[in-house]
């Protein structure tokens, strides 16, 4: 039987074997599961997406709260168990698929999931990289280190900044590794994500802002004025510093979402378009493709 190396793990896989990133660490602690559902604030009008449904411990509770549940699971063994547990639930749809290959719902939806550690960031990007998507809010159980990084005051990555311009990301609570079977090597945490009622930017500004974020956060530890010197004139930087209420030595990674919106608005108003930092070609193509898909969905 042929073997292959899955791109999200180093384990050799036989044909038909689930990828290593699934982890096989199933959340079984009922109080935590119930708290996830409570934090998601699900009503009978809501559609819920569960990523990595496992044996359905969370799925069965979600199906009693929501109008519709879409449970995604890749491991065929778990898919069979899921189907059996939800066979009497007409509002639950089970999808046997790789999480990262699914198409997100076109109508407003919530995500409630305990997700595989190895693809935490790719899943977050799937949900949050495109502010024009129908994703509204989520409660995720993820690896504790990642859960602390995403809401951190010091922003290191452009994609995390993008998420936070449109979504509030909050670290809710620690979760012991012993609430899983089998226990993983590290603890987890519950992360709560809510779309902002009033975002700092228009979705039309997505790519232009991404270009600025990518450029400025290449070295997030550098001083604010040093990073922005190639974009703004010295008088403009002085004006910005006053409007942002910061010192010239402030690291660019410590700017808040509000300060980033002021910075971007200032660039739009006073800097000639050819001088704006451009997003990576890969990001530009993906952004344009996603916007086209969203327009087609709404027709």
C-alpha positions as CSV (number, residue, x, y, z in Angstrom):
1,X,0.0,0.0,0.0
2,X,1.5,3.4,-1.0
3,X,2.4,5.9,1.6
4,X,2.3,9.7,1.5
5,X,3.3,12.6,3.7
6,X,0.4,14.9,4.5
7,X,1.3,18.6,4.2
8,X,0.0,19.4,7.7
9,X,1.9,16.6,9.5
10,X,5.0,14.5,9.2
11,X,3.3,11.1,9.6
12,X,3.3,8.7,6.7
13,X,-0.3,7.9,5.6
14,X,-1.7,4.9,3.9
15,X,-4.3,5.5,1.1
16,X,-7.7,6.3,2.8
17,X,-6.1,7.1,6.2
18,X,-7.1,10.4,7.7
19,X,-4.4,13.2,7.7
20,X,-2.3,13.4,10.8
21,X,-3.5,17.0,11.7
22,X,-6.8,15.5,12.9
23,X,-5.0,14.9,16.2
24,X,-7.6,12.5,17.5
25,X,-8.0,14.4,20.8
26,X,-11.7,14.5,21.4
27,X,-13.2,17.0,23.8
28,X,-15.4,15.0,26.2
29,X,-15.9,17.3,29.2
30,X,-19.7,18.1,29.2
31,X,-19.4,21.3,31.3
32,X,-17.0,22.8,28.8
33,X,-19.1,21.7,25.8
34,X,-22.2,23.2,27.4
35,X,-20.3,26.4,28.1
36,X,-19.2,26.6,24.5
37,X,-22.8,26.5,23.3
38,X,-23.8,29.0,25.9
39,X,-21.1,31.5,24.8
40,X,-22.2,31.1,21.2
41,X,-25.6,32.4,22.2
42,X,-27.4,30.2,19.6
43,X,-31.0,30.7,18.7
44,X,-33.5,28.7,16.7
45,X,-32.8,31.1,13.8
46,X,-29.1,30.4,13.6
47,X,-27.1,28.2,11.3
48,X,-24.0,26.6,13.0
49,X,-20.9,25.2,11.4
50,X,-18.9,22.7,13.4
51,X,-15.4,22.0,12.1
52,X,-13.9,18.6,13.2
53,X,-17.1,17.2,14.7
54,X,-15.4,13.9,15.9
55,X,-17.9,11.6,17.5
56,X,-20.6,14.2,17.9
57,X,-20.4,15.2,21.6
58,X,-20.9,18.8,20.6
59,X,-23.0,18.2,17.5
60,X,-25.9,16.6,19.3
61,X,-26.2,19.6,21.6
62,X,-25.9,22.1,18.8
63,X,-28.7,20.4,16.9
64,X,-31.1,21.0,19.8
65,X,-30.3,24.7,19.8
66,X,-29.9,25.8,16.2
67,X,-32.1,25.9,13.1
68,X,-29.4,24.1,11.1
69,X,-26.1,22.4,11.9
70,X,-23.4,21.5,9.4
71,X,-20.9,19.1,10.9
72,X,-17.6,18.6,9.1
73,X,-15.5,15.5,9.8
74,X,-12.7,13.9,7.8
75,X,-12.2,10.6,9.6
76,X,-14.5,8.0,8.2
77,X,-14.7,6.2,11.5
78,X,-16.1,9.3,13.2
79,X,-18.4,10.1,10.2
80,X,-20.1,6.7,10.7
81,X,-20.7,7.5,14.4
82,X,-21.9,11.0,13.6
83,X,-24.5,9.7,11.1
84,X,-25.8,7.2,13.7
85,X,-26.1,9.8,16.4
86,X,-27.8,12.4,14.2
87,X,-30.0,10.1,12.1
88,X,-33.1,11.4,13.8
89,X,-32.1,15.0,13.5
90,X,-33.4,16.5,10.3
91,X,-31.6,19.8,10.9
92,X,-28.1,18.3,10.9
93,X,-26.0,17.8,7.8
94,X,-22.8,15.7,8.0
95,X,-20.0,16.5,5.6
96,X,-17.2,14.0,5.1
97,X,-14.5,16.4,4.0
98,X,-11.1,18.0,4.8
99,X,-11.9,21.1,6.8
100,X,-9.7,23.3,4.7
101,X,-11.4,22.3,1.5
102,X,-15.0,23.1,2.4
103,X,-16.9,26.0,1.0
104,X,-18.3,28.3,3.8
105,X,-22.0,28.9,3.9
106,X,-23.2,31.9,1.9
107,X,-25.8,32.9,4.5
108,X,-25.0,34.2,8.0
109,X,-23.5,31.5,10.2
110,X,-21.9,30.8,13.5
111,X,-18.9,28.5,14.2
112,X,-18.7,26.4,17.4
113,X,-15.8,23.9,17.3
114,X,-12.9,22.2,19.0
115,X,-10.4,22.4,16.2
116,X,-7.1,20.5,15.4
117,X,-4.1,22.2,16.8
118,X,-1.9,21.7,13.7
119,X,-4.2,23.7,11.4
120,X,-5.4,26.4,13.9
121,X,-4.1,29.3,11.9
122,X,-5.3,28.0,8.5
123,X,-8.8,27.5,10.0
124,X,-8.7,31.0,11.4
125,X,-7.7,32.4,8.0
126,X,-10.5,30.4,6.4
127,X,-13.0,32.1,8.7
128,X,-11.6,35.6,9.1
129,X,-9.4,36.5,6.1
130,X,-12.3,37.8,4.1
131,X,-14.5,40.3,6.0
132,X,-17.2,40.2,3.3
133,X,-18.0,36.5,4.2
134,X,-21.1,35.5,6.1
135,X,-19.3,34.5,9.3
136,X,-20.8,36.3,12.2
137,X,-19.3,34.9,15.4
138,X,-17.6,31.8,16.8
139,X,-16.5,29.9,19.9
140,X,-13.4,27.9,19.3
141,X,-11.4,25.6,21.5
142,X,-7.8,25.8,20.3
143,X,-4.2,25.4,21.6
144,X,-3.6,27.7,24.5
145,X,-0.5,29.4,23.0
146,X,-2.4,30.4,19.8
147,X,-5.4,31.6,21.8
148,X,-3.1,34.0,23.7
149,X,-1.4,35.3,20.5
150,X,-4.4,36.3,18.4
151,X,-5.9,38.8,21.0
152,X,-2.4,40.0,22.1
153,X,-1.9,43.8,22.4
154,X,1.3,43.4,20.4
155,X,0.4,42.4,16.9
156,X,3.1,40.6,14.9
157,X,1.2,39.4,11.8
158,X,-0.7,41.3,9.1
159,X,-3.4,38.7,8.9
160,X,-4.1,38.9,12.7
161,X,-4.5,42.7,12.3
162,X,-6.8,42.2,9.4
163,X,-9.0,39.9,11.5
164,X,-9.2,42.4,14.3
165,X,-10.2,45.3,12.1
166,X,-13.5,43.5,11.5
167,X,-13.8,41.0,14.4
168,X,-13.3,41.2,18.2
169,X,-11.2,38.2,19.4
170,X,-11.3,37.4,23.1
171,X,-9.5,34.9,25.2
172,X,-12.3,33.5,27.4
173,X,-10.8,30.7,29.6
174,X,-8.2,28.0,30.0
175,X,-9.2,24.4,29.3
176,X,-7.2,21.5,30.8
177,X,-5.7,18.9,28.5
178,X,-7.3,16.3,30.6
179,X,-10.7,17.3,29.3
180,X,-9.8,15.5,26.1
181,X,-9.5,11.8,25.2
182,X,-6.6,11.1,24.8
183,X,-5.1,14.1,26.5
184,X,-2.8,16.2,24.1
185,X,0.6,17.4,25.3
186,X,-0.5,21.0,26.0
187,X,-3.5,22.8,27.4
188,X,-6.2,24.5,25.4
189,X,-8.3,27.6,25.7
190,X,-11.7,28.9,24.6
191,X,-11.6,31.8,22.1
192,X,-14.7,33.9,21.4
193,X,-14.9,35.8,18.1
194,X,-17.6,38.4,17.3
195,X,-18.1,40.5,14.2
196,X,-17.9,44.2,15.0
197,X,-21.2,46.0,14.6
198,X,-19.2,48.9,13.3
199,X,-15.9,47.9,11.7
200,X,-12.9,50.3,11.5
201,X,-12.7,50.0,7.7
202,X,-14.9,49.4,4.7
203,X,-14.6,46.0,3.0
204,X,-13.7,47.9,-0.1
205,X,-10.5,48.9,1.6
206,X,-9.4,45.3,2.4
207,X,-6.6,44.9,-0.2
208,X,-5.2,48.4,0.2
209,X,-5.2,48.0,4.0
210,X,-3.6,44.6,3.7
211,X,-0.8,46.1,1.7
212,X,-0.1,48.6,4.5
213,X,-0.3,45.9,7.2
214,X,2.0,43.5,5.4
215,X,4.6,46.3,4.8
216,X,4.4,47.8,8.3
217,X,4.5,44.5,10.2
218,X,7.5,43.0,8.5
219,X,9.4,44.2,11.6
220,X,6.7,44.8,14.2
221,X,9.3,45.7,16.9
222,X,10.6,48.7,14.9
223,X,9.8,52.2,15.9
224,X,6.6,53.7,14.4
225,X,8.4,56.6,12.5
226,X,11.2,54.4,11.2
227,X,8.7,52.0,9.6
228,X,6.6,54.6,8.0
229,X,9.3,57.0,6.8
230,X,9.2,55.6,3.2
231,X,5.5,56.3,3.0
232,X,4.9,59.6,4.8
233,X,6.8,62.9,4.8
234,X,8.4,64.1,8.1
235,X,5.5,66.7,8.6
236,X,2.9,63.9,8.0
237,X,4.6,61.6,10.5
238,X,4.6,64.5,13.1
239,X,0.9,65.0,12.4
240,X,0.2,61.3,12.7
241,X,2.1,61.0,15.9
242,X,0.0,63.8,17.4
243,X,-3.3,62.3,16.1
244,X,-2.4,58.8,17.3
245,X,-1.2,60.0,20.7
246,X,2.0,58.0,20.6
247,X,5.7,58.6,21.0
248,X,8.0,58.3,18.0
249,X,9.7,55.3,19.7
250,X,6.4,53.3,19.9
251,X,6.8,50.0,18.1
252,X,4.5,49.7,15.2
253,X,3.2,46.4,16.6
254,X,1.7,48.2,19.6
255,X,-0.8,50.3,17.6
256,X,-4.4,49.6,18.4
257,X,-7.1,48.8,15.7
258,X,-8.4,52.4,16.0
259,X,-4.9,53.8,15.5
260,X,-4.4,51.6,12.5
261,X,-7.7,53.0,11.0
262,X,-6.5,56.6,11.6
263,X,-3.1,55.7,10.0
264,X,-4.8,54.1,6.9
265,X,-7.2,57.0,6.5
266,X,-4.4,59.5,6.7
267,X,-2.5,57.5,4.0
268,X,-5.6,57.6,1.8
269,X,-6.0,61.3,2.2
270,X,-2.5,62.6,1.9
271,X,-0.3,60.0,0.2
272,X,-0.3,59.6,-3.6
273,X,-1.7,56.2,-4.6
274,X,1.5,55.0,-6.3
275,X,3.3,55.3,-3.0
276,X,0.9,53.0,-1.1
277,X,2.4,49.7,-0.2
278,X,1.0,46.9,-2.4
279,X,-0.3,43.6,-1.0
280,X,1.5,40.5,-2.1
281,X,0.4,39.2,-5.5
282,X,-0.9,36.0,-3.9
283,X,-3.1,38.0,-1.5
284,X,-4.3,40.3,-4.3
285,X,-5.4,37.3,-6.5
286,X,-7.1,35.6,-3.5
287,X,-8.9,38.8,-2.5
288,X,-10.2,39.5,-6.0
289,X,-11.3,35.9,-6.4
290,X,-13.1,35.8,-3.1
291,X,-14.9,39.1,-3.8
292,X,-16.0,37.8,-7.1
293,X,-17.4,34.7,-5.5
294,X,-19.3,36.8,-2.9
295,X,-20.9,38.9,-5.6
296,X,-22.0,35.8,-7.5
297,X,-23.5,34.3,-4.3
298,X,-25.6,37.4,-3.7
299,X,-27.1,37.5,-7.2
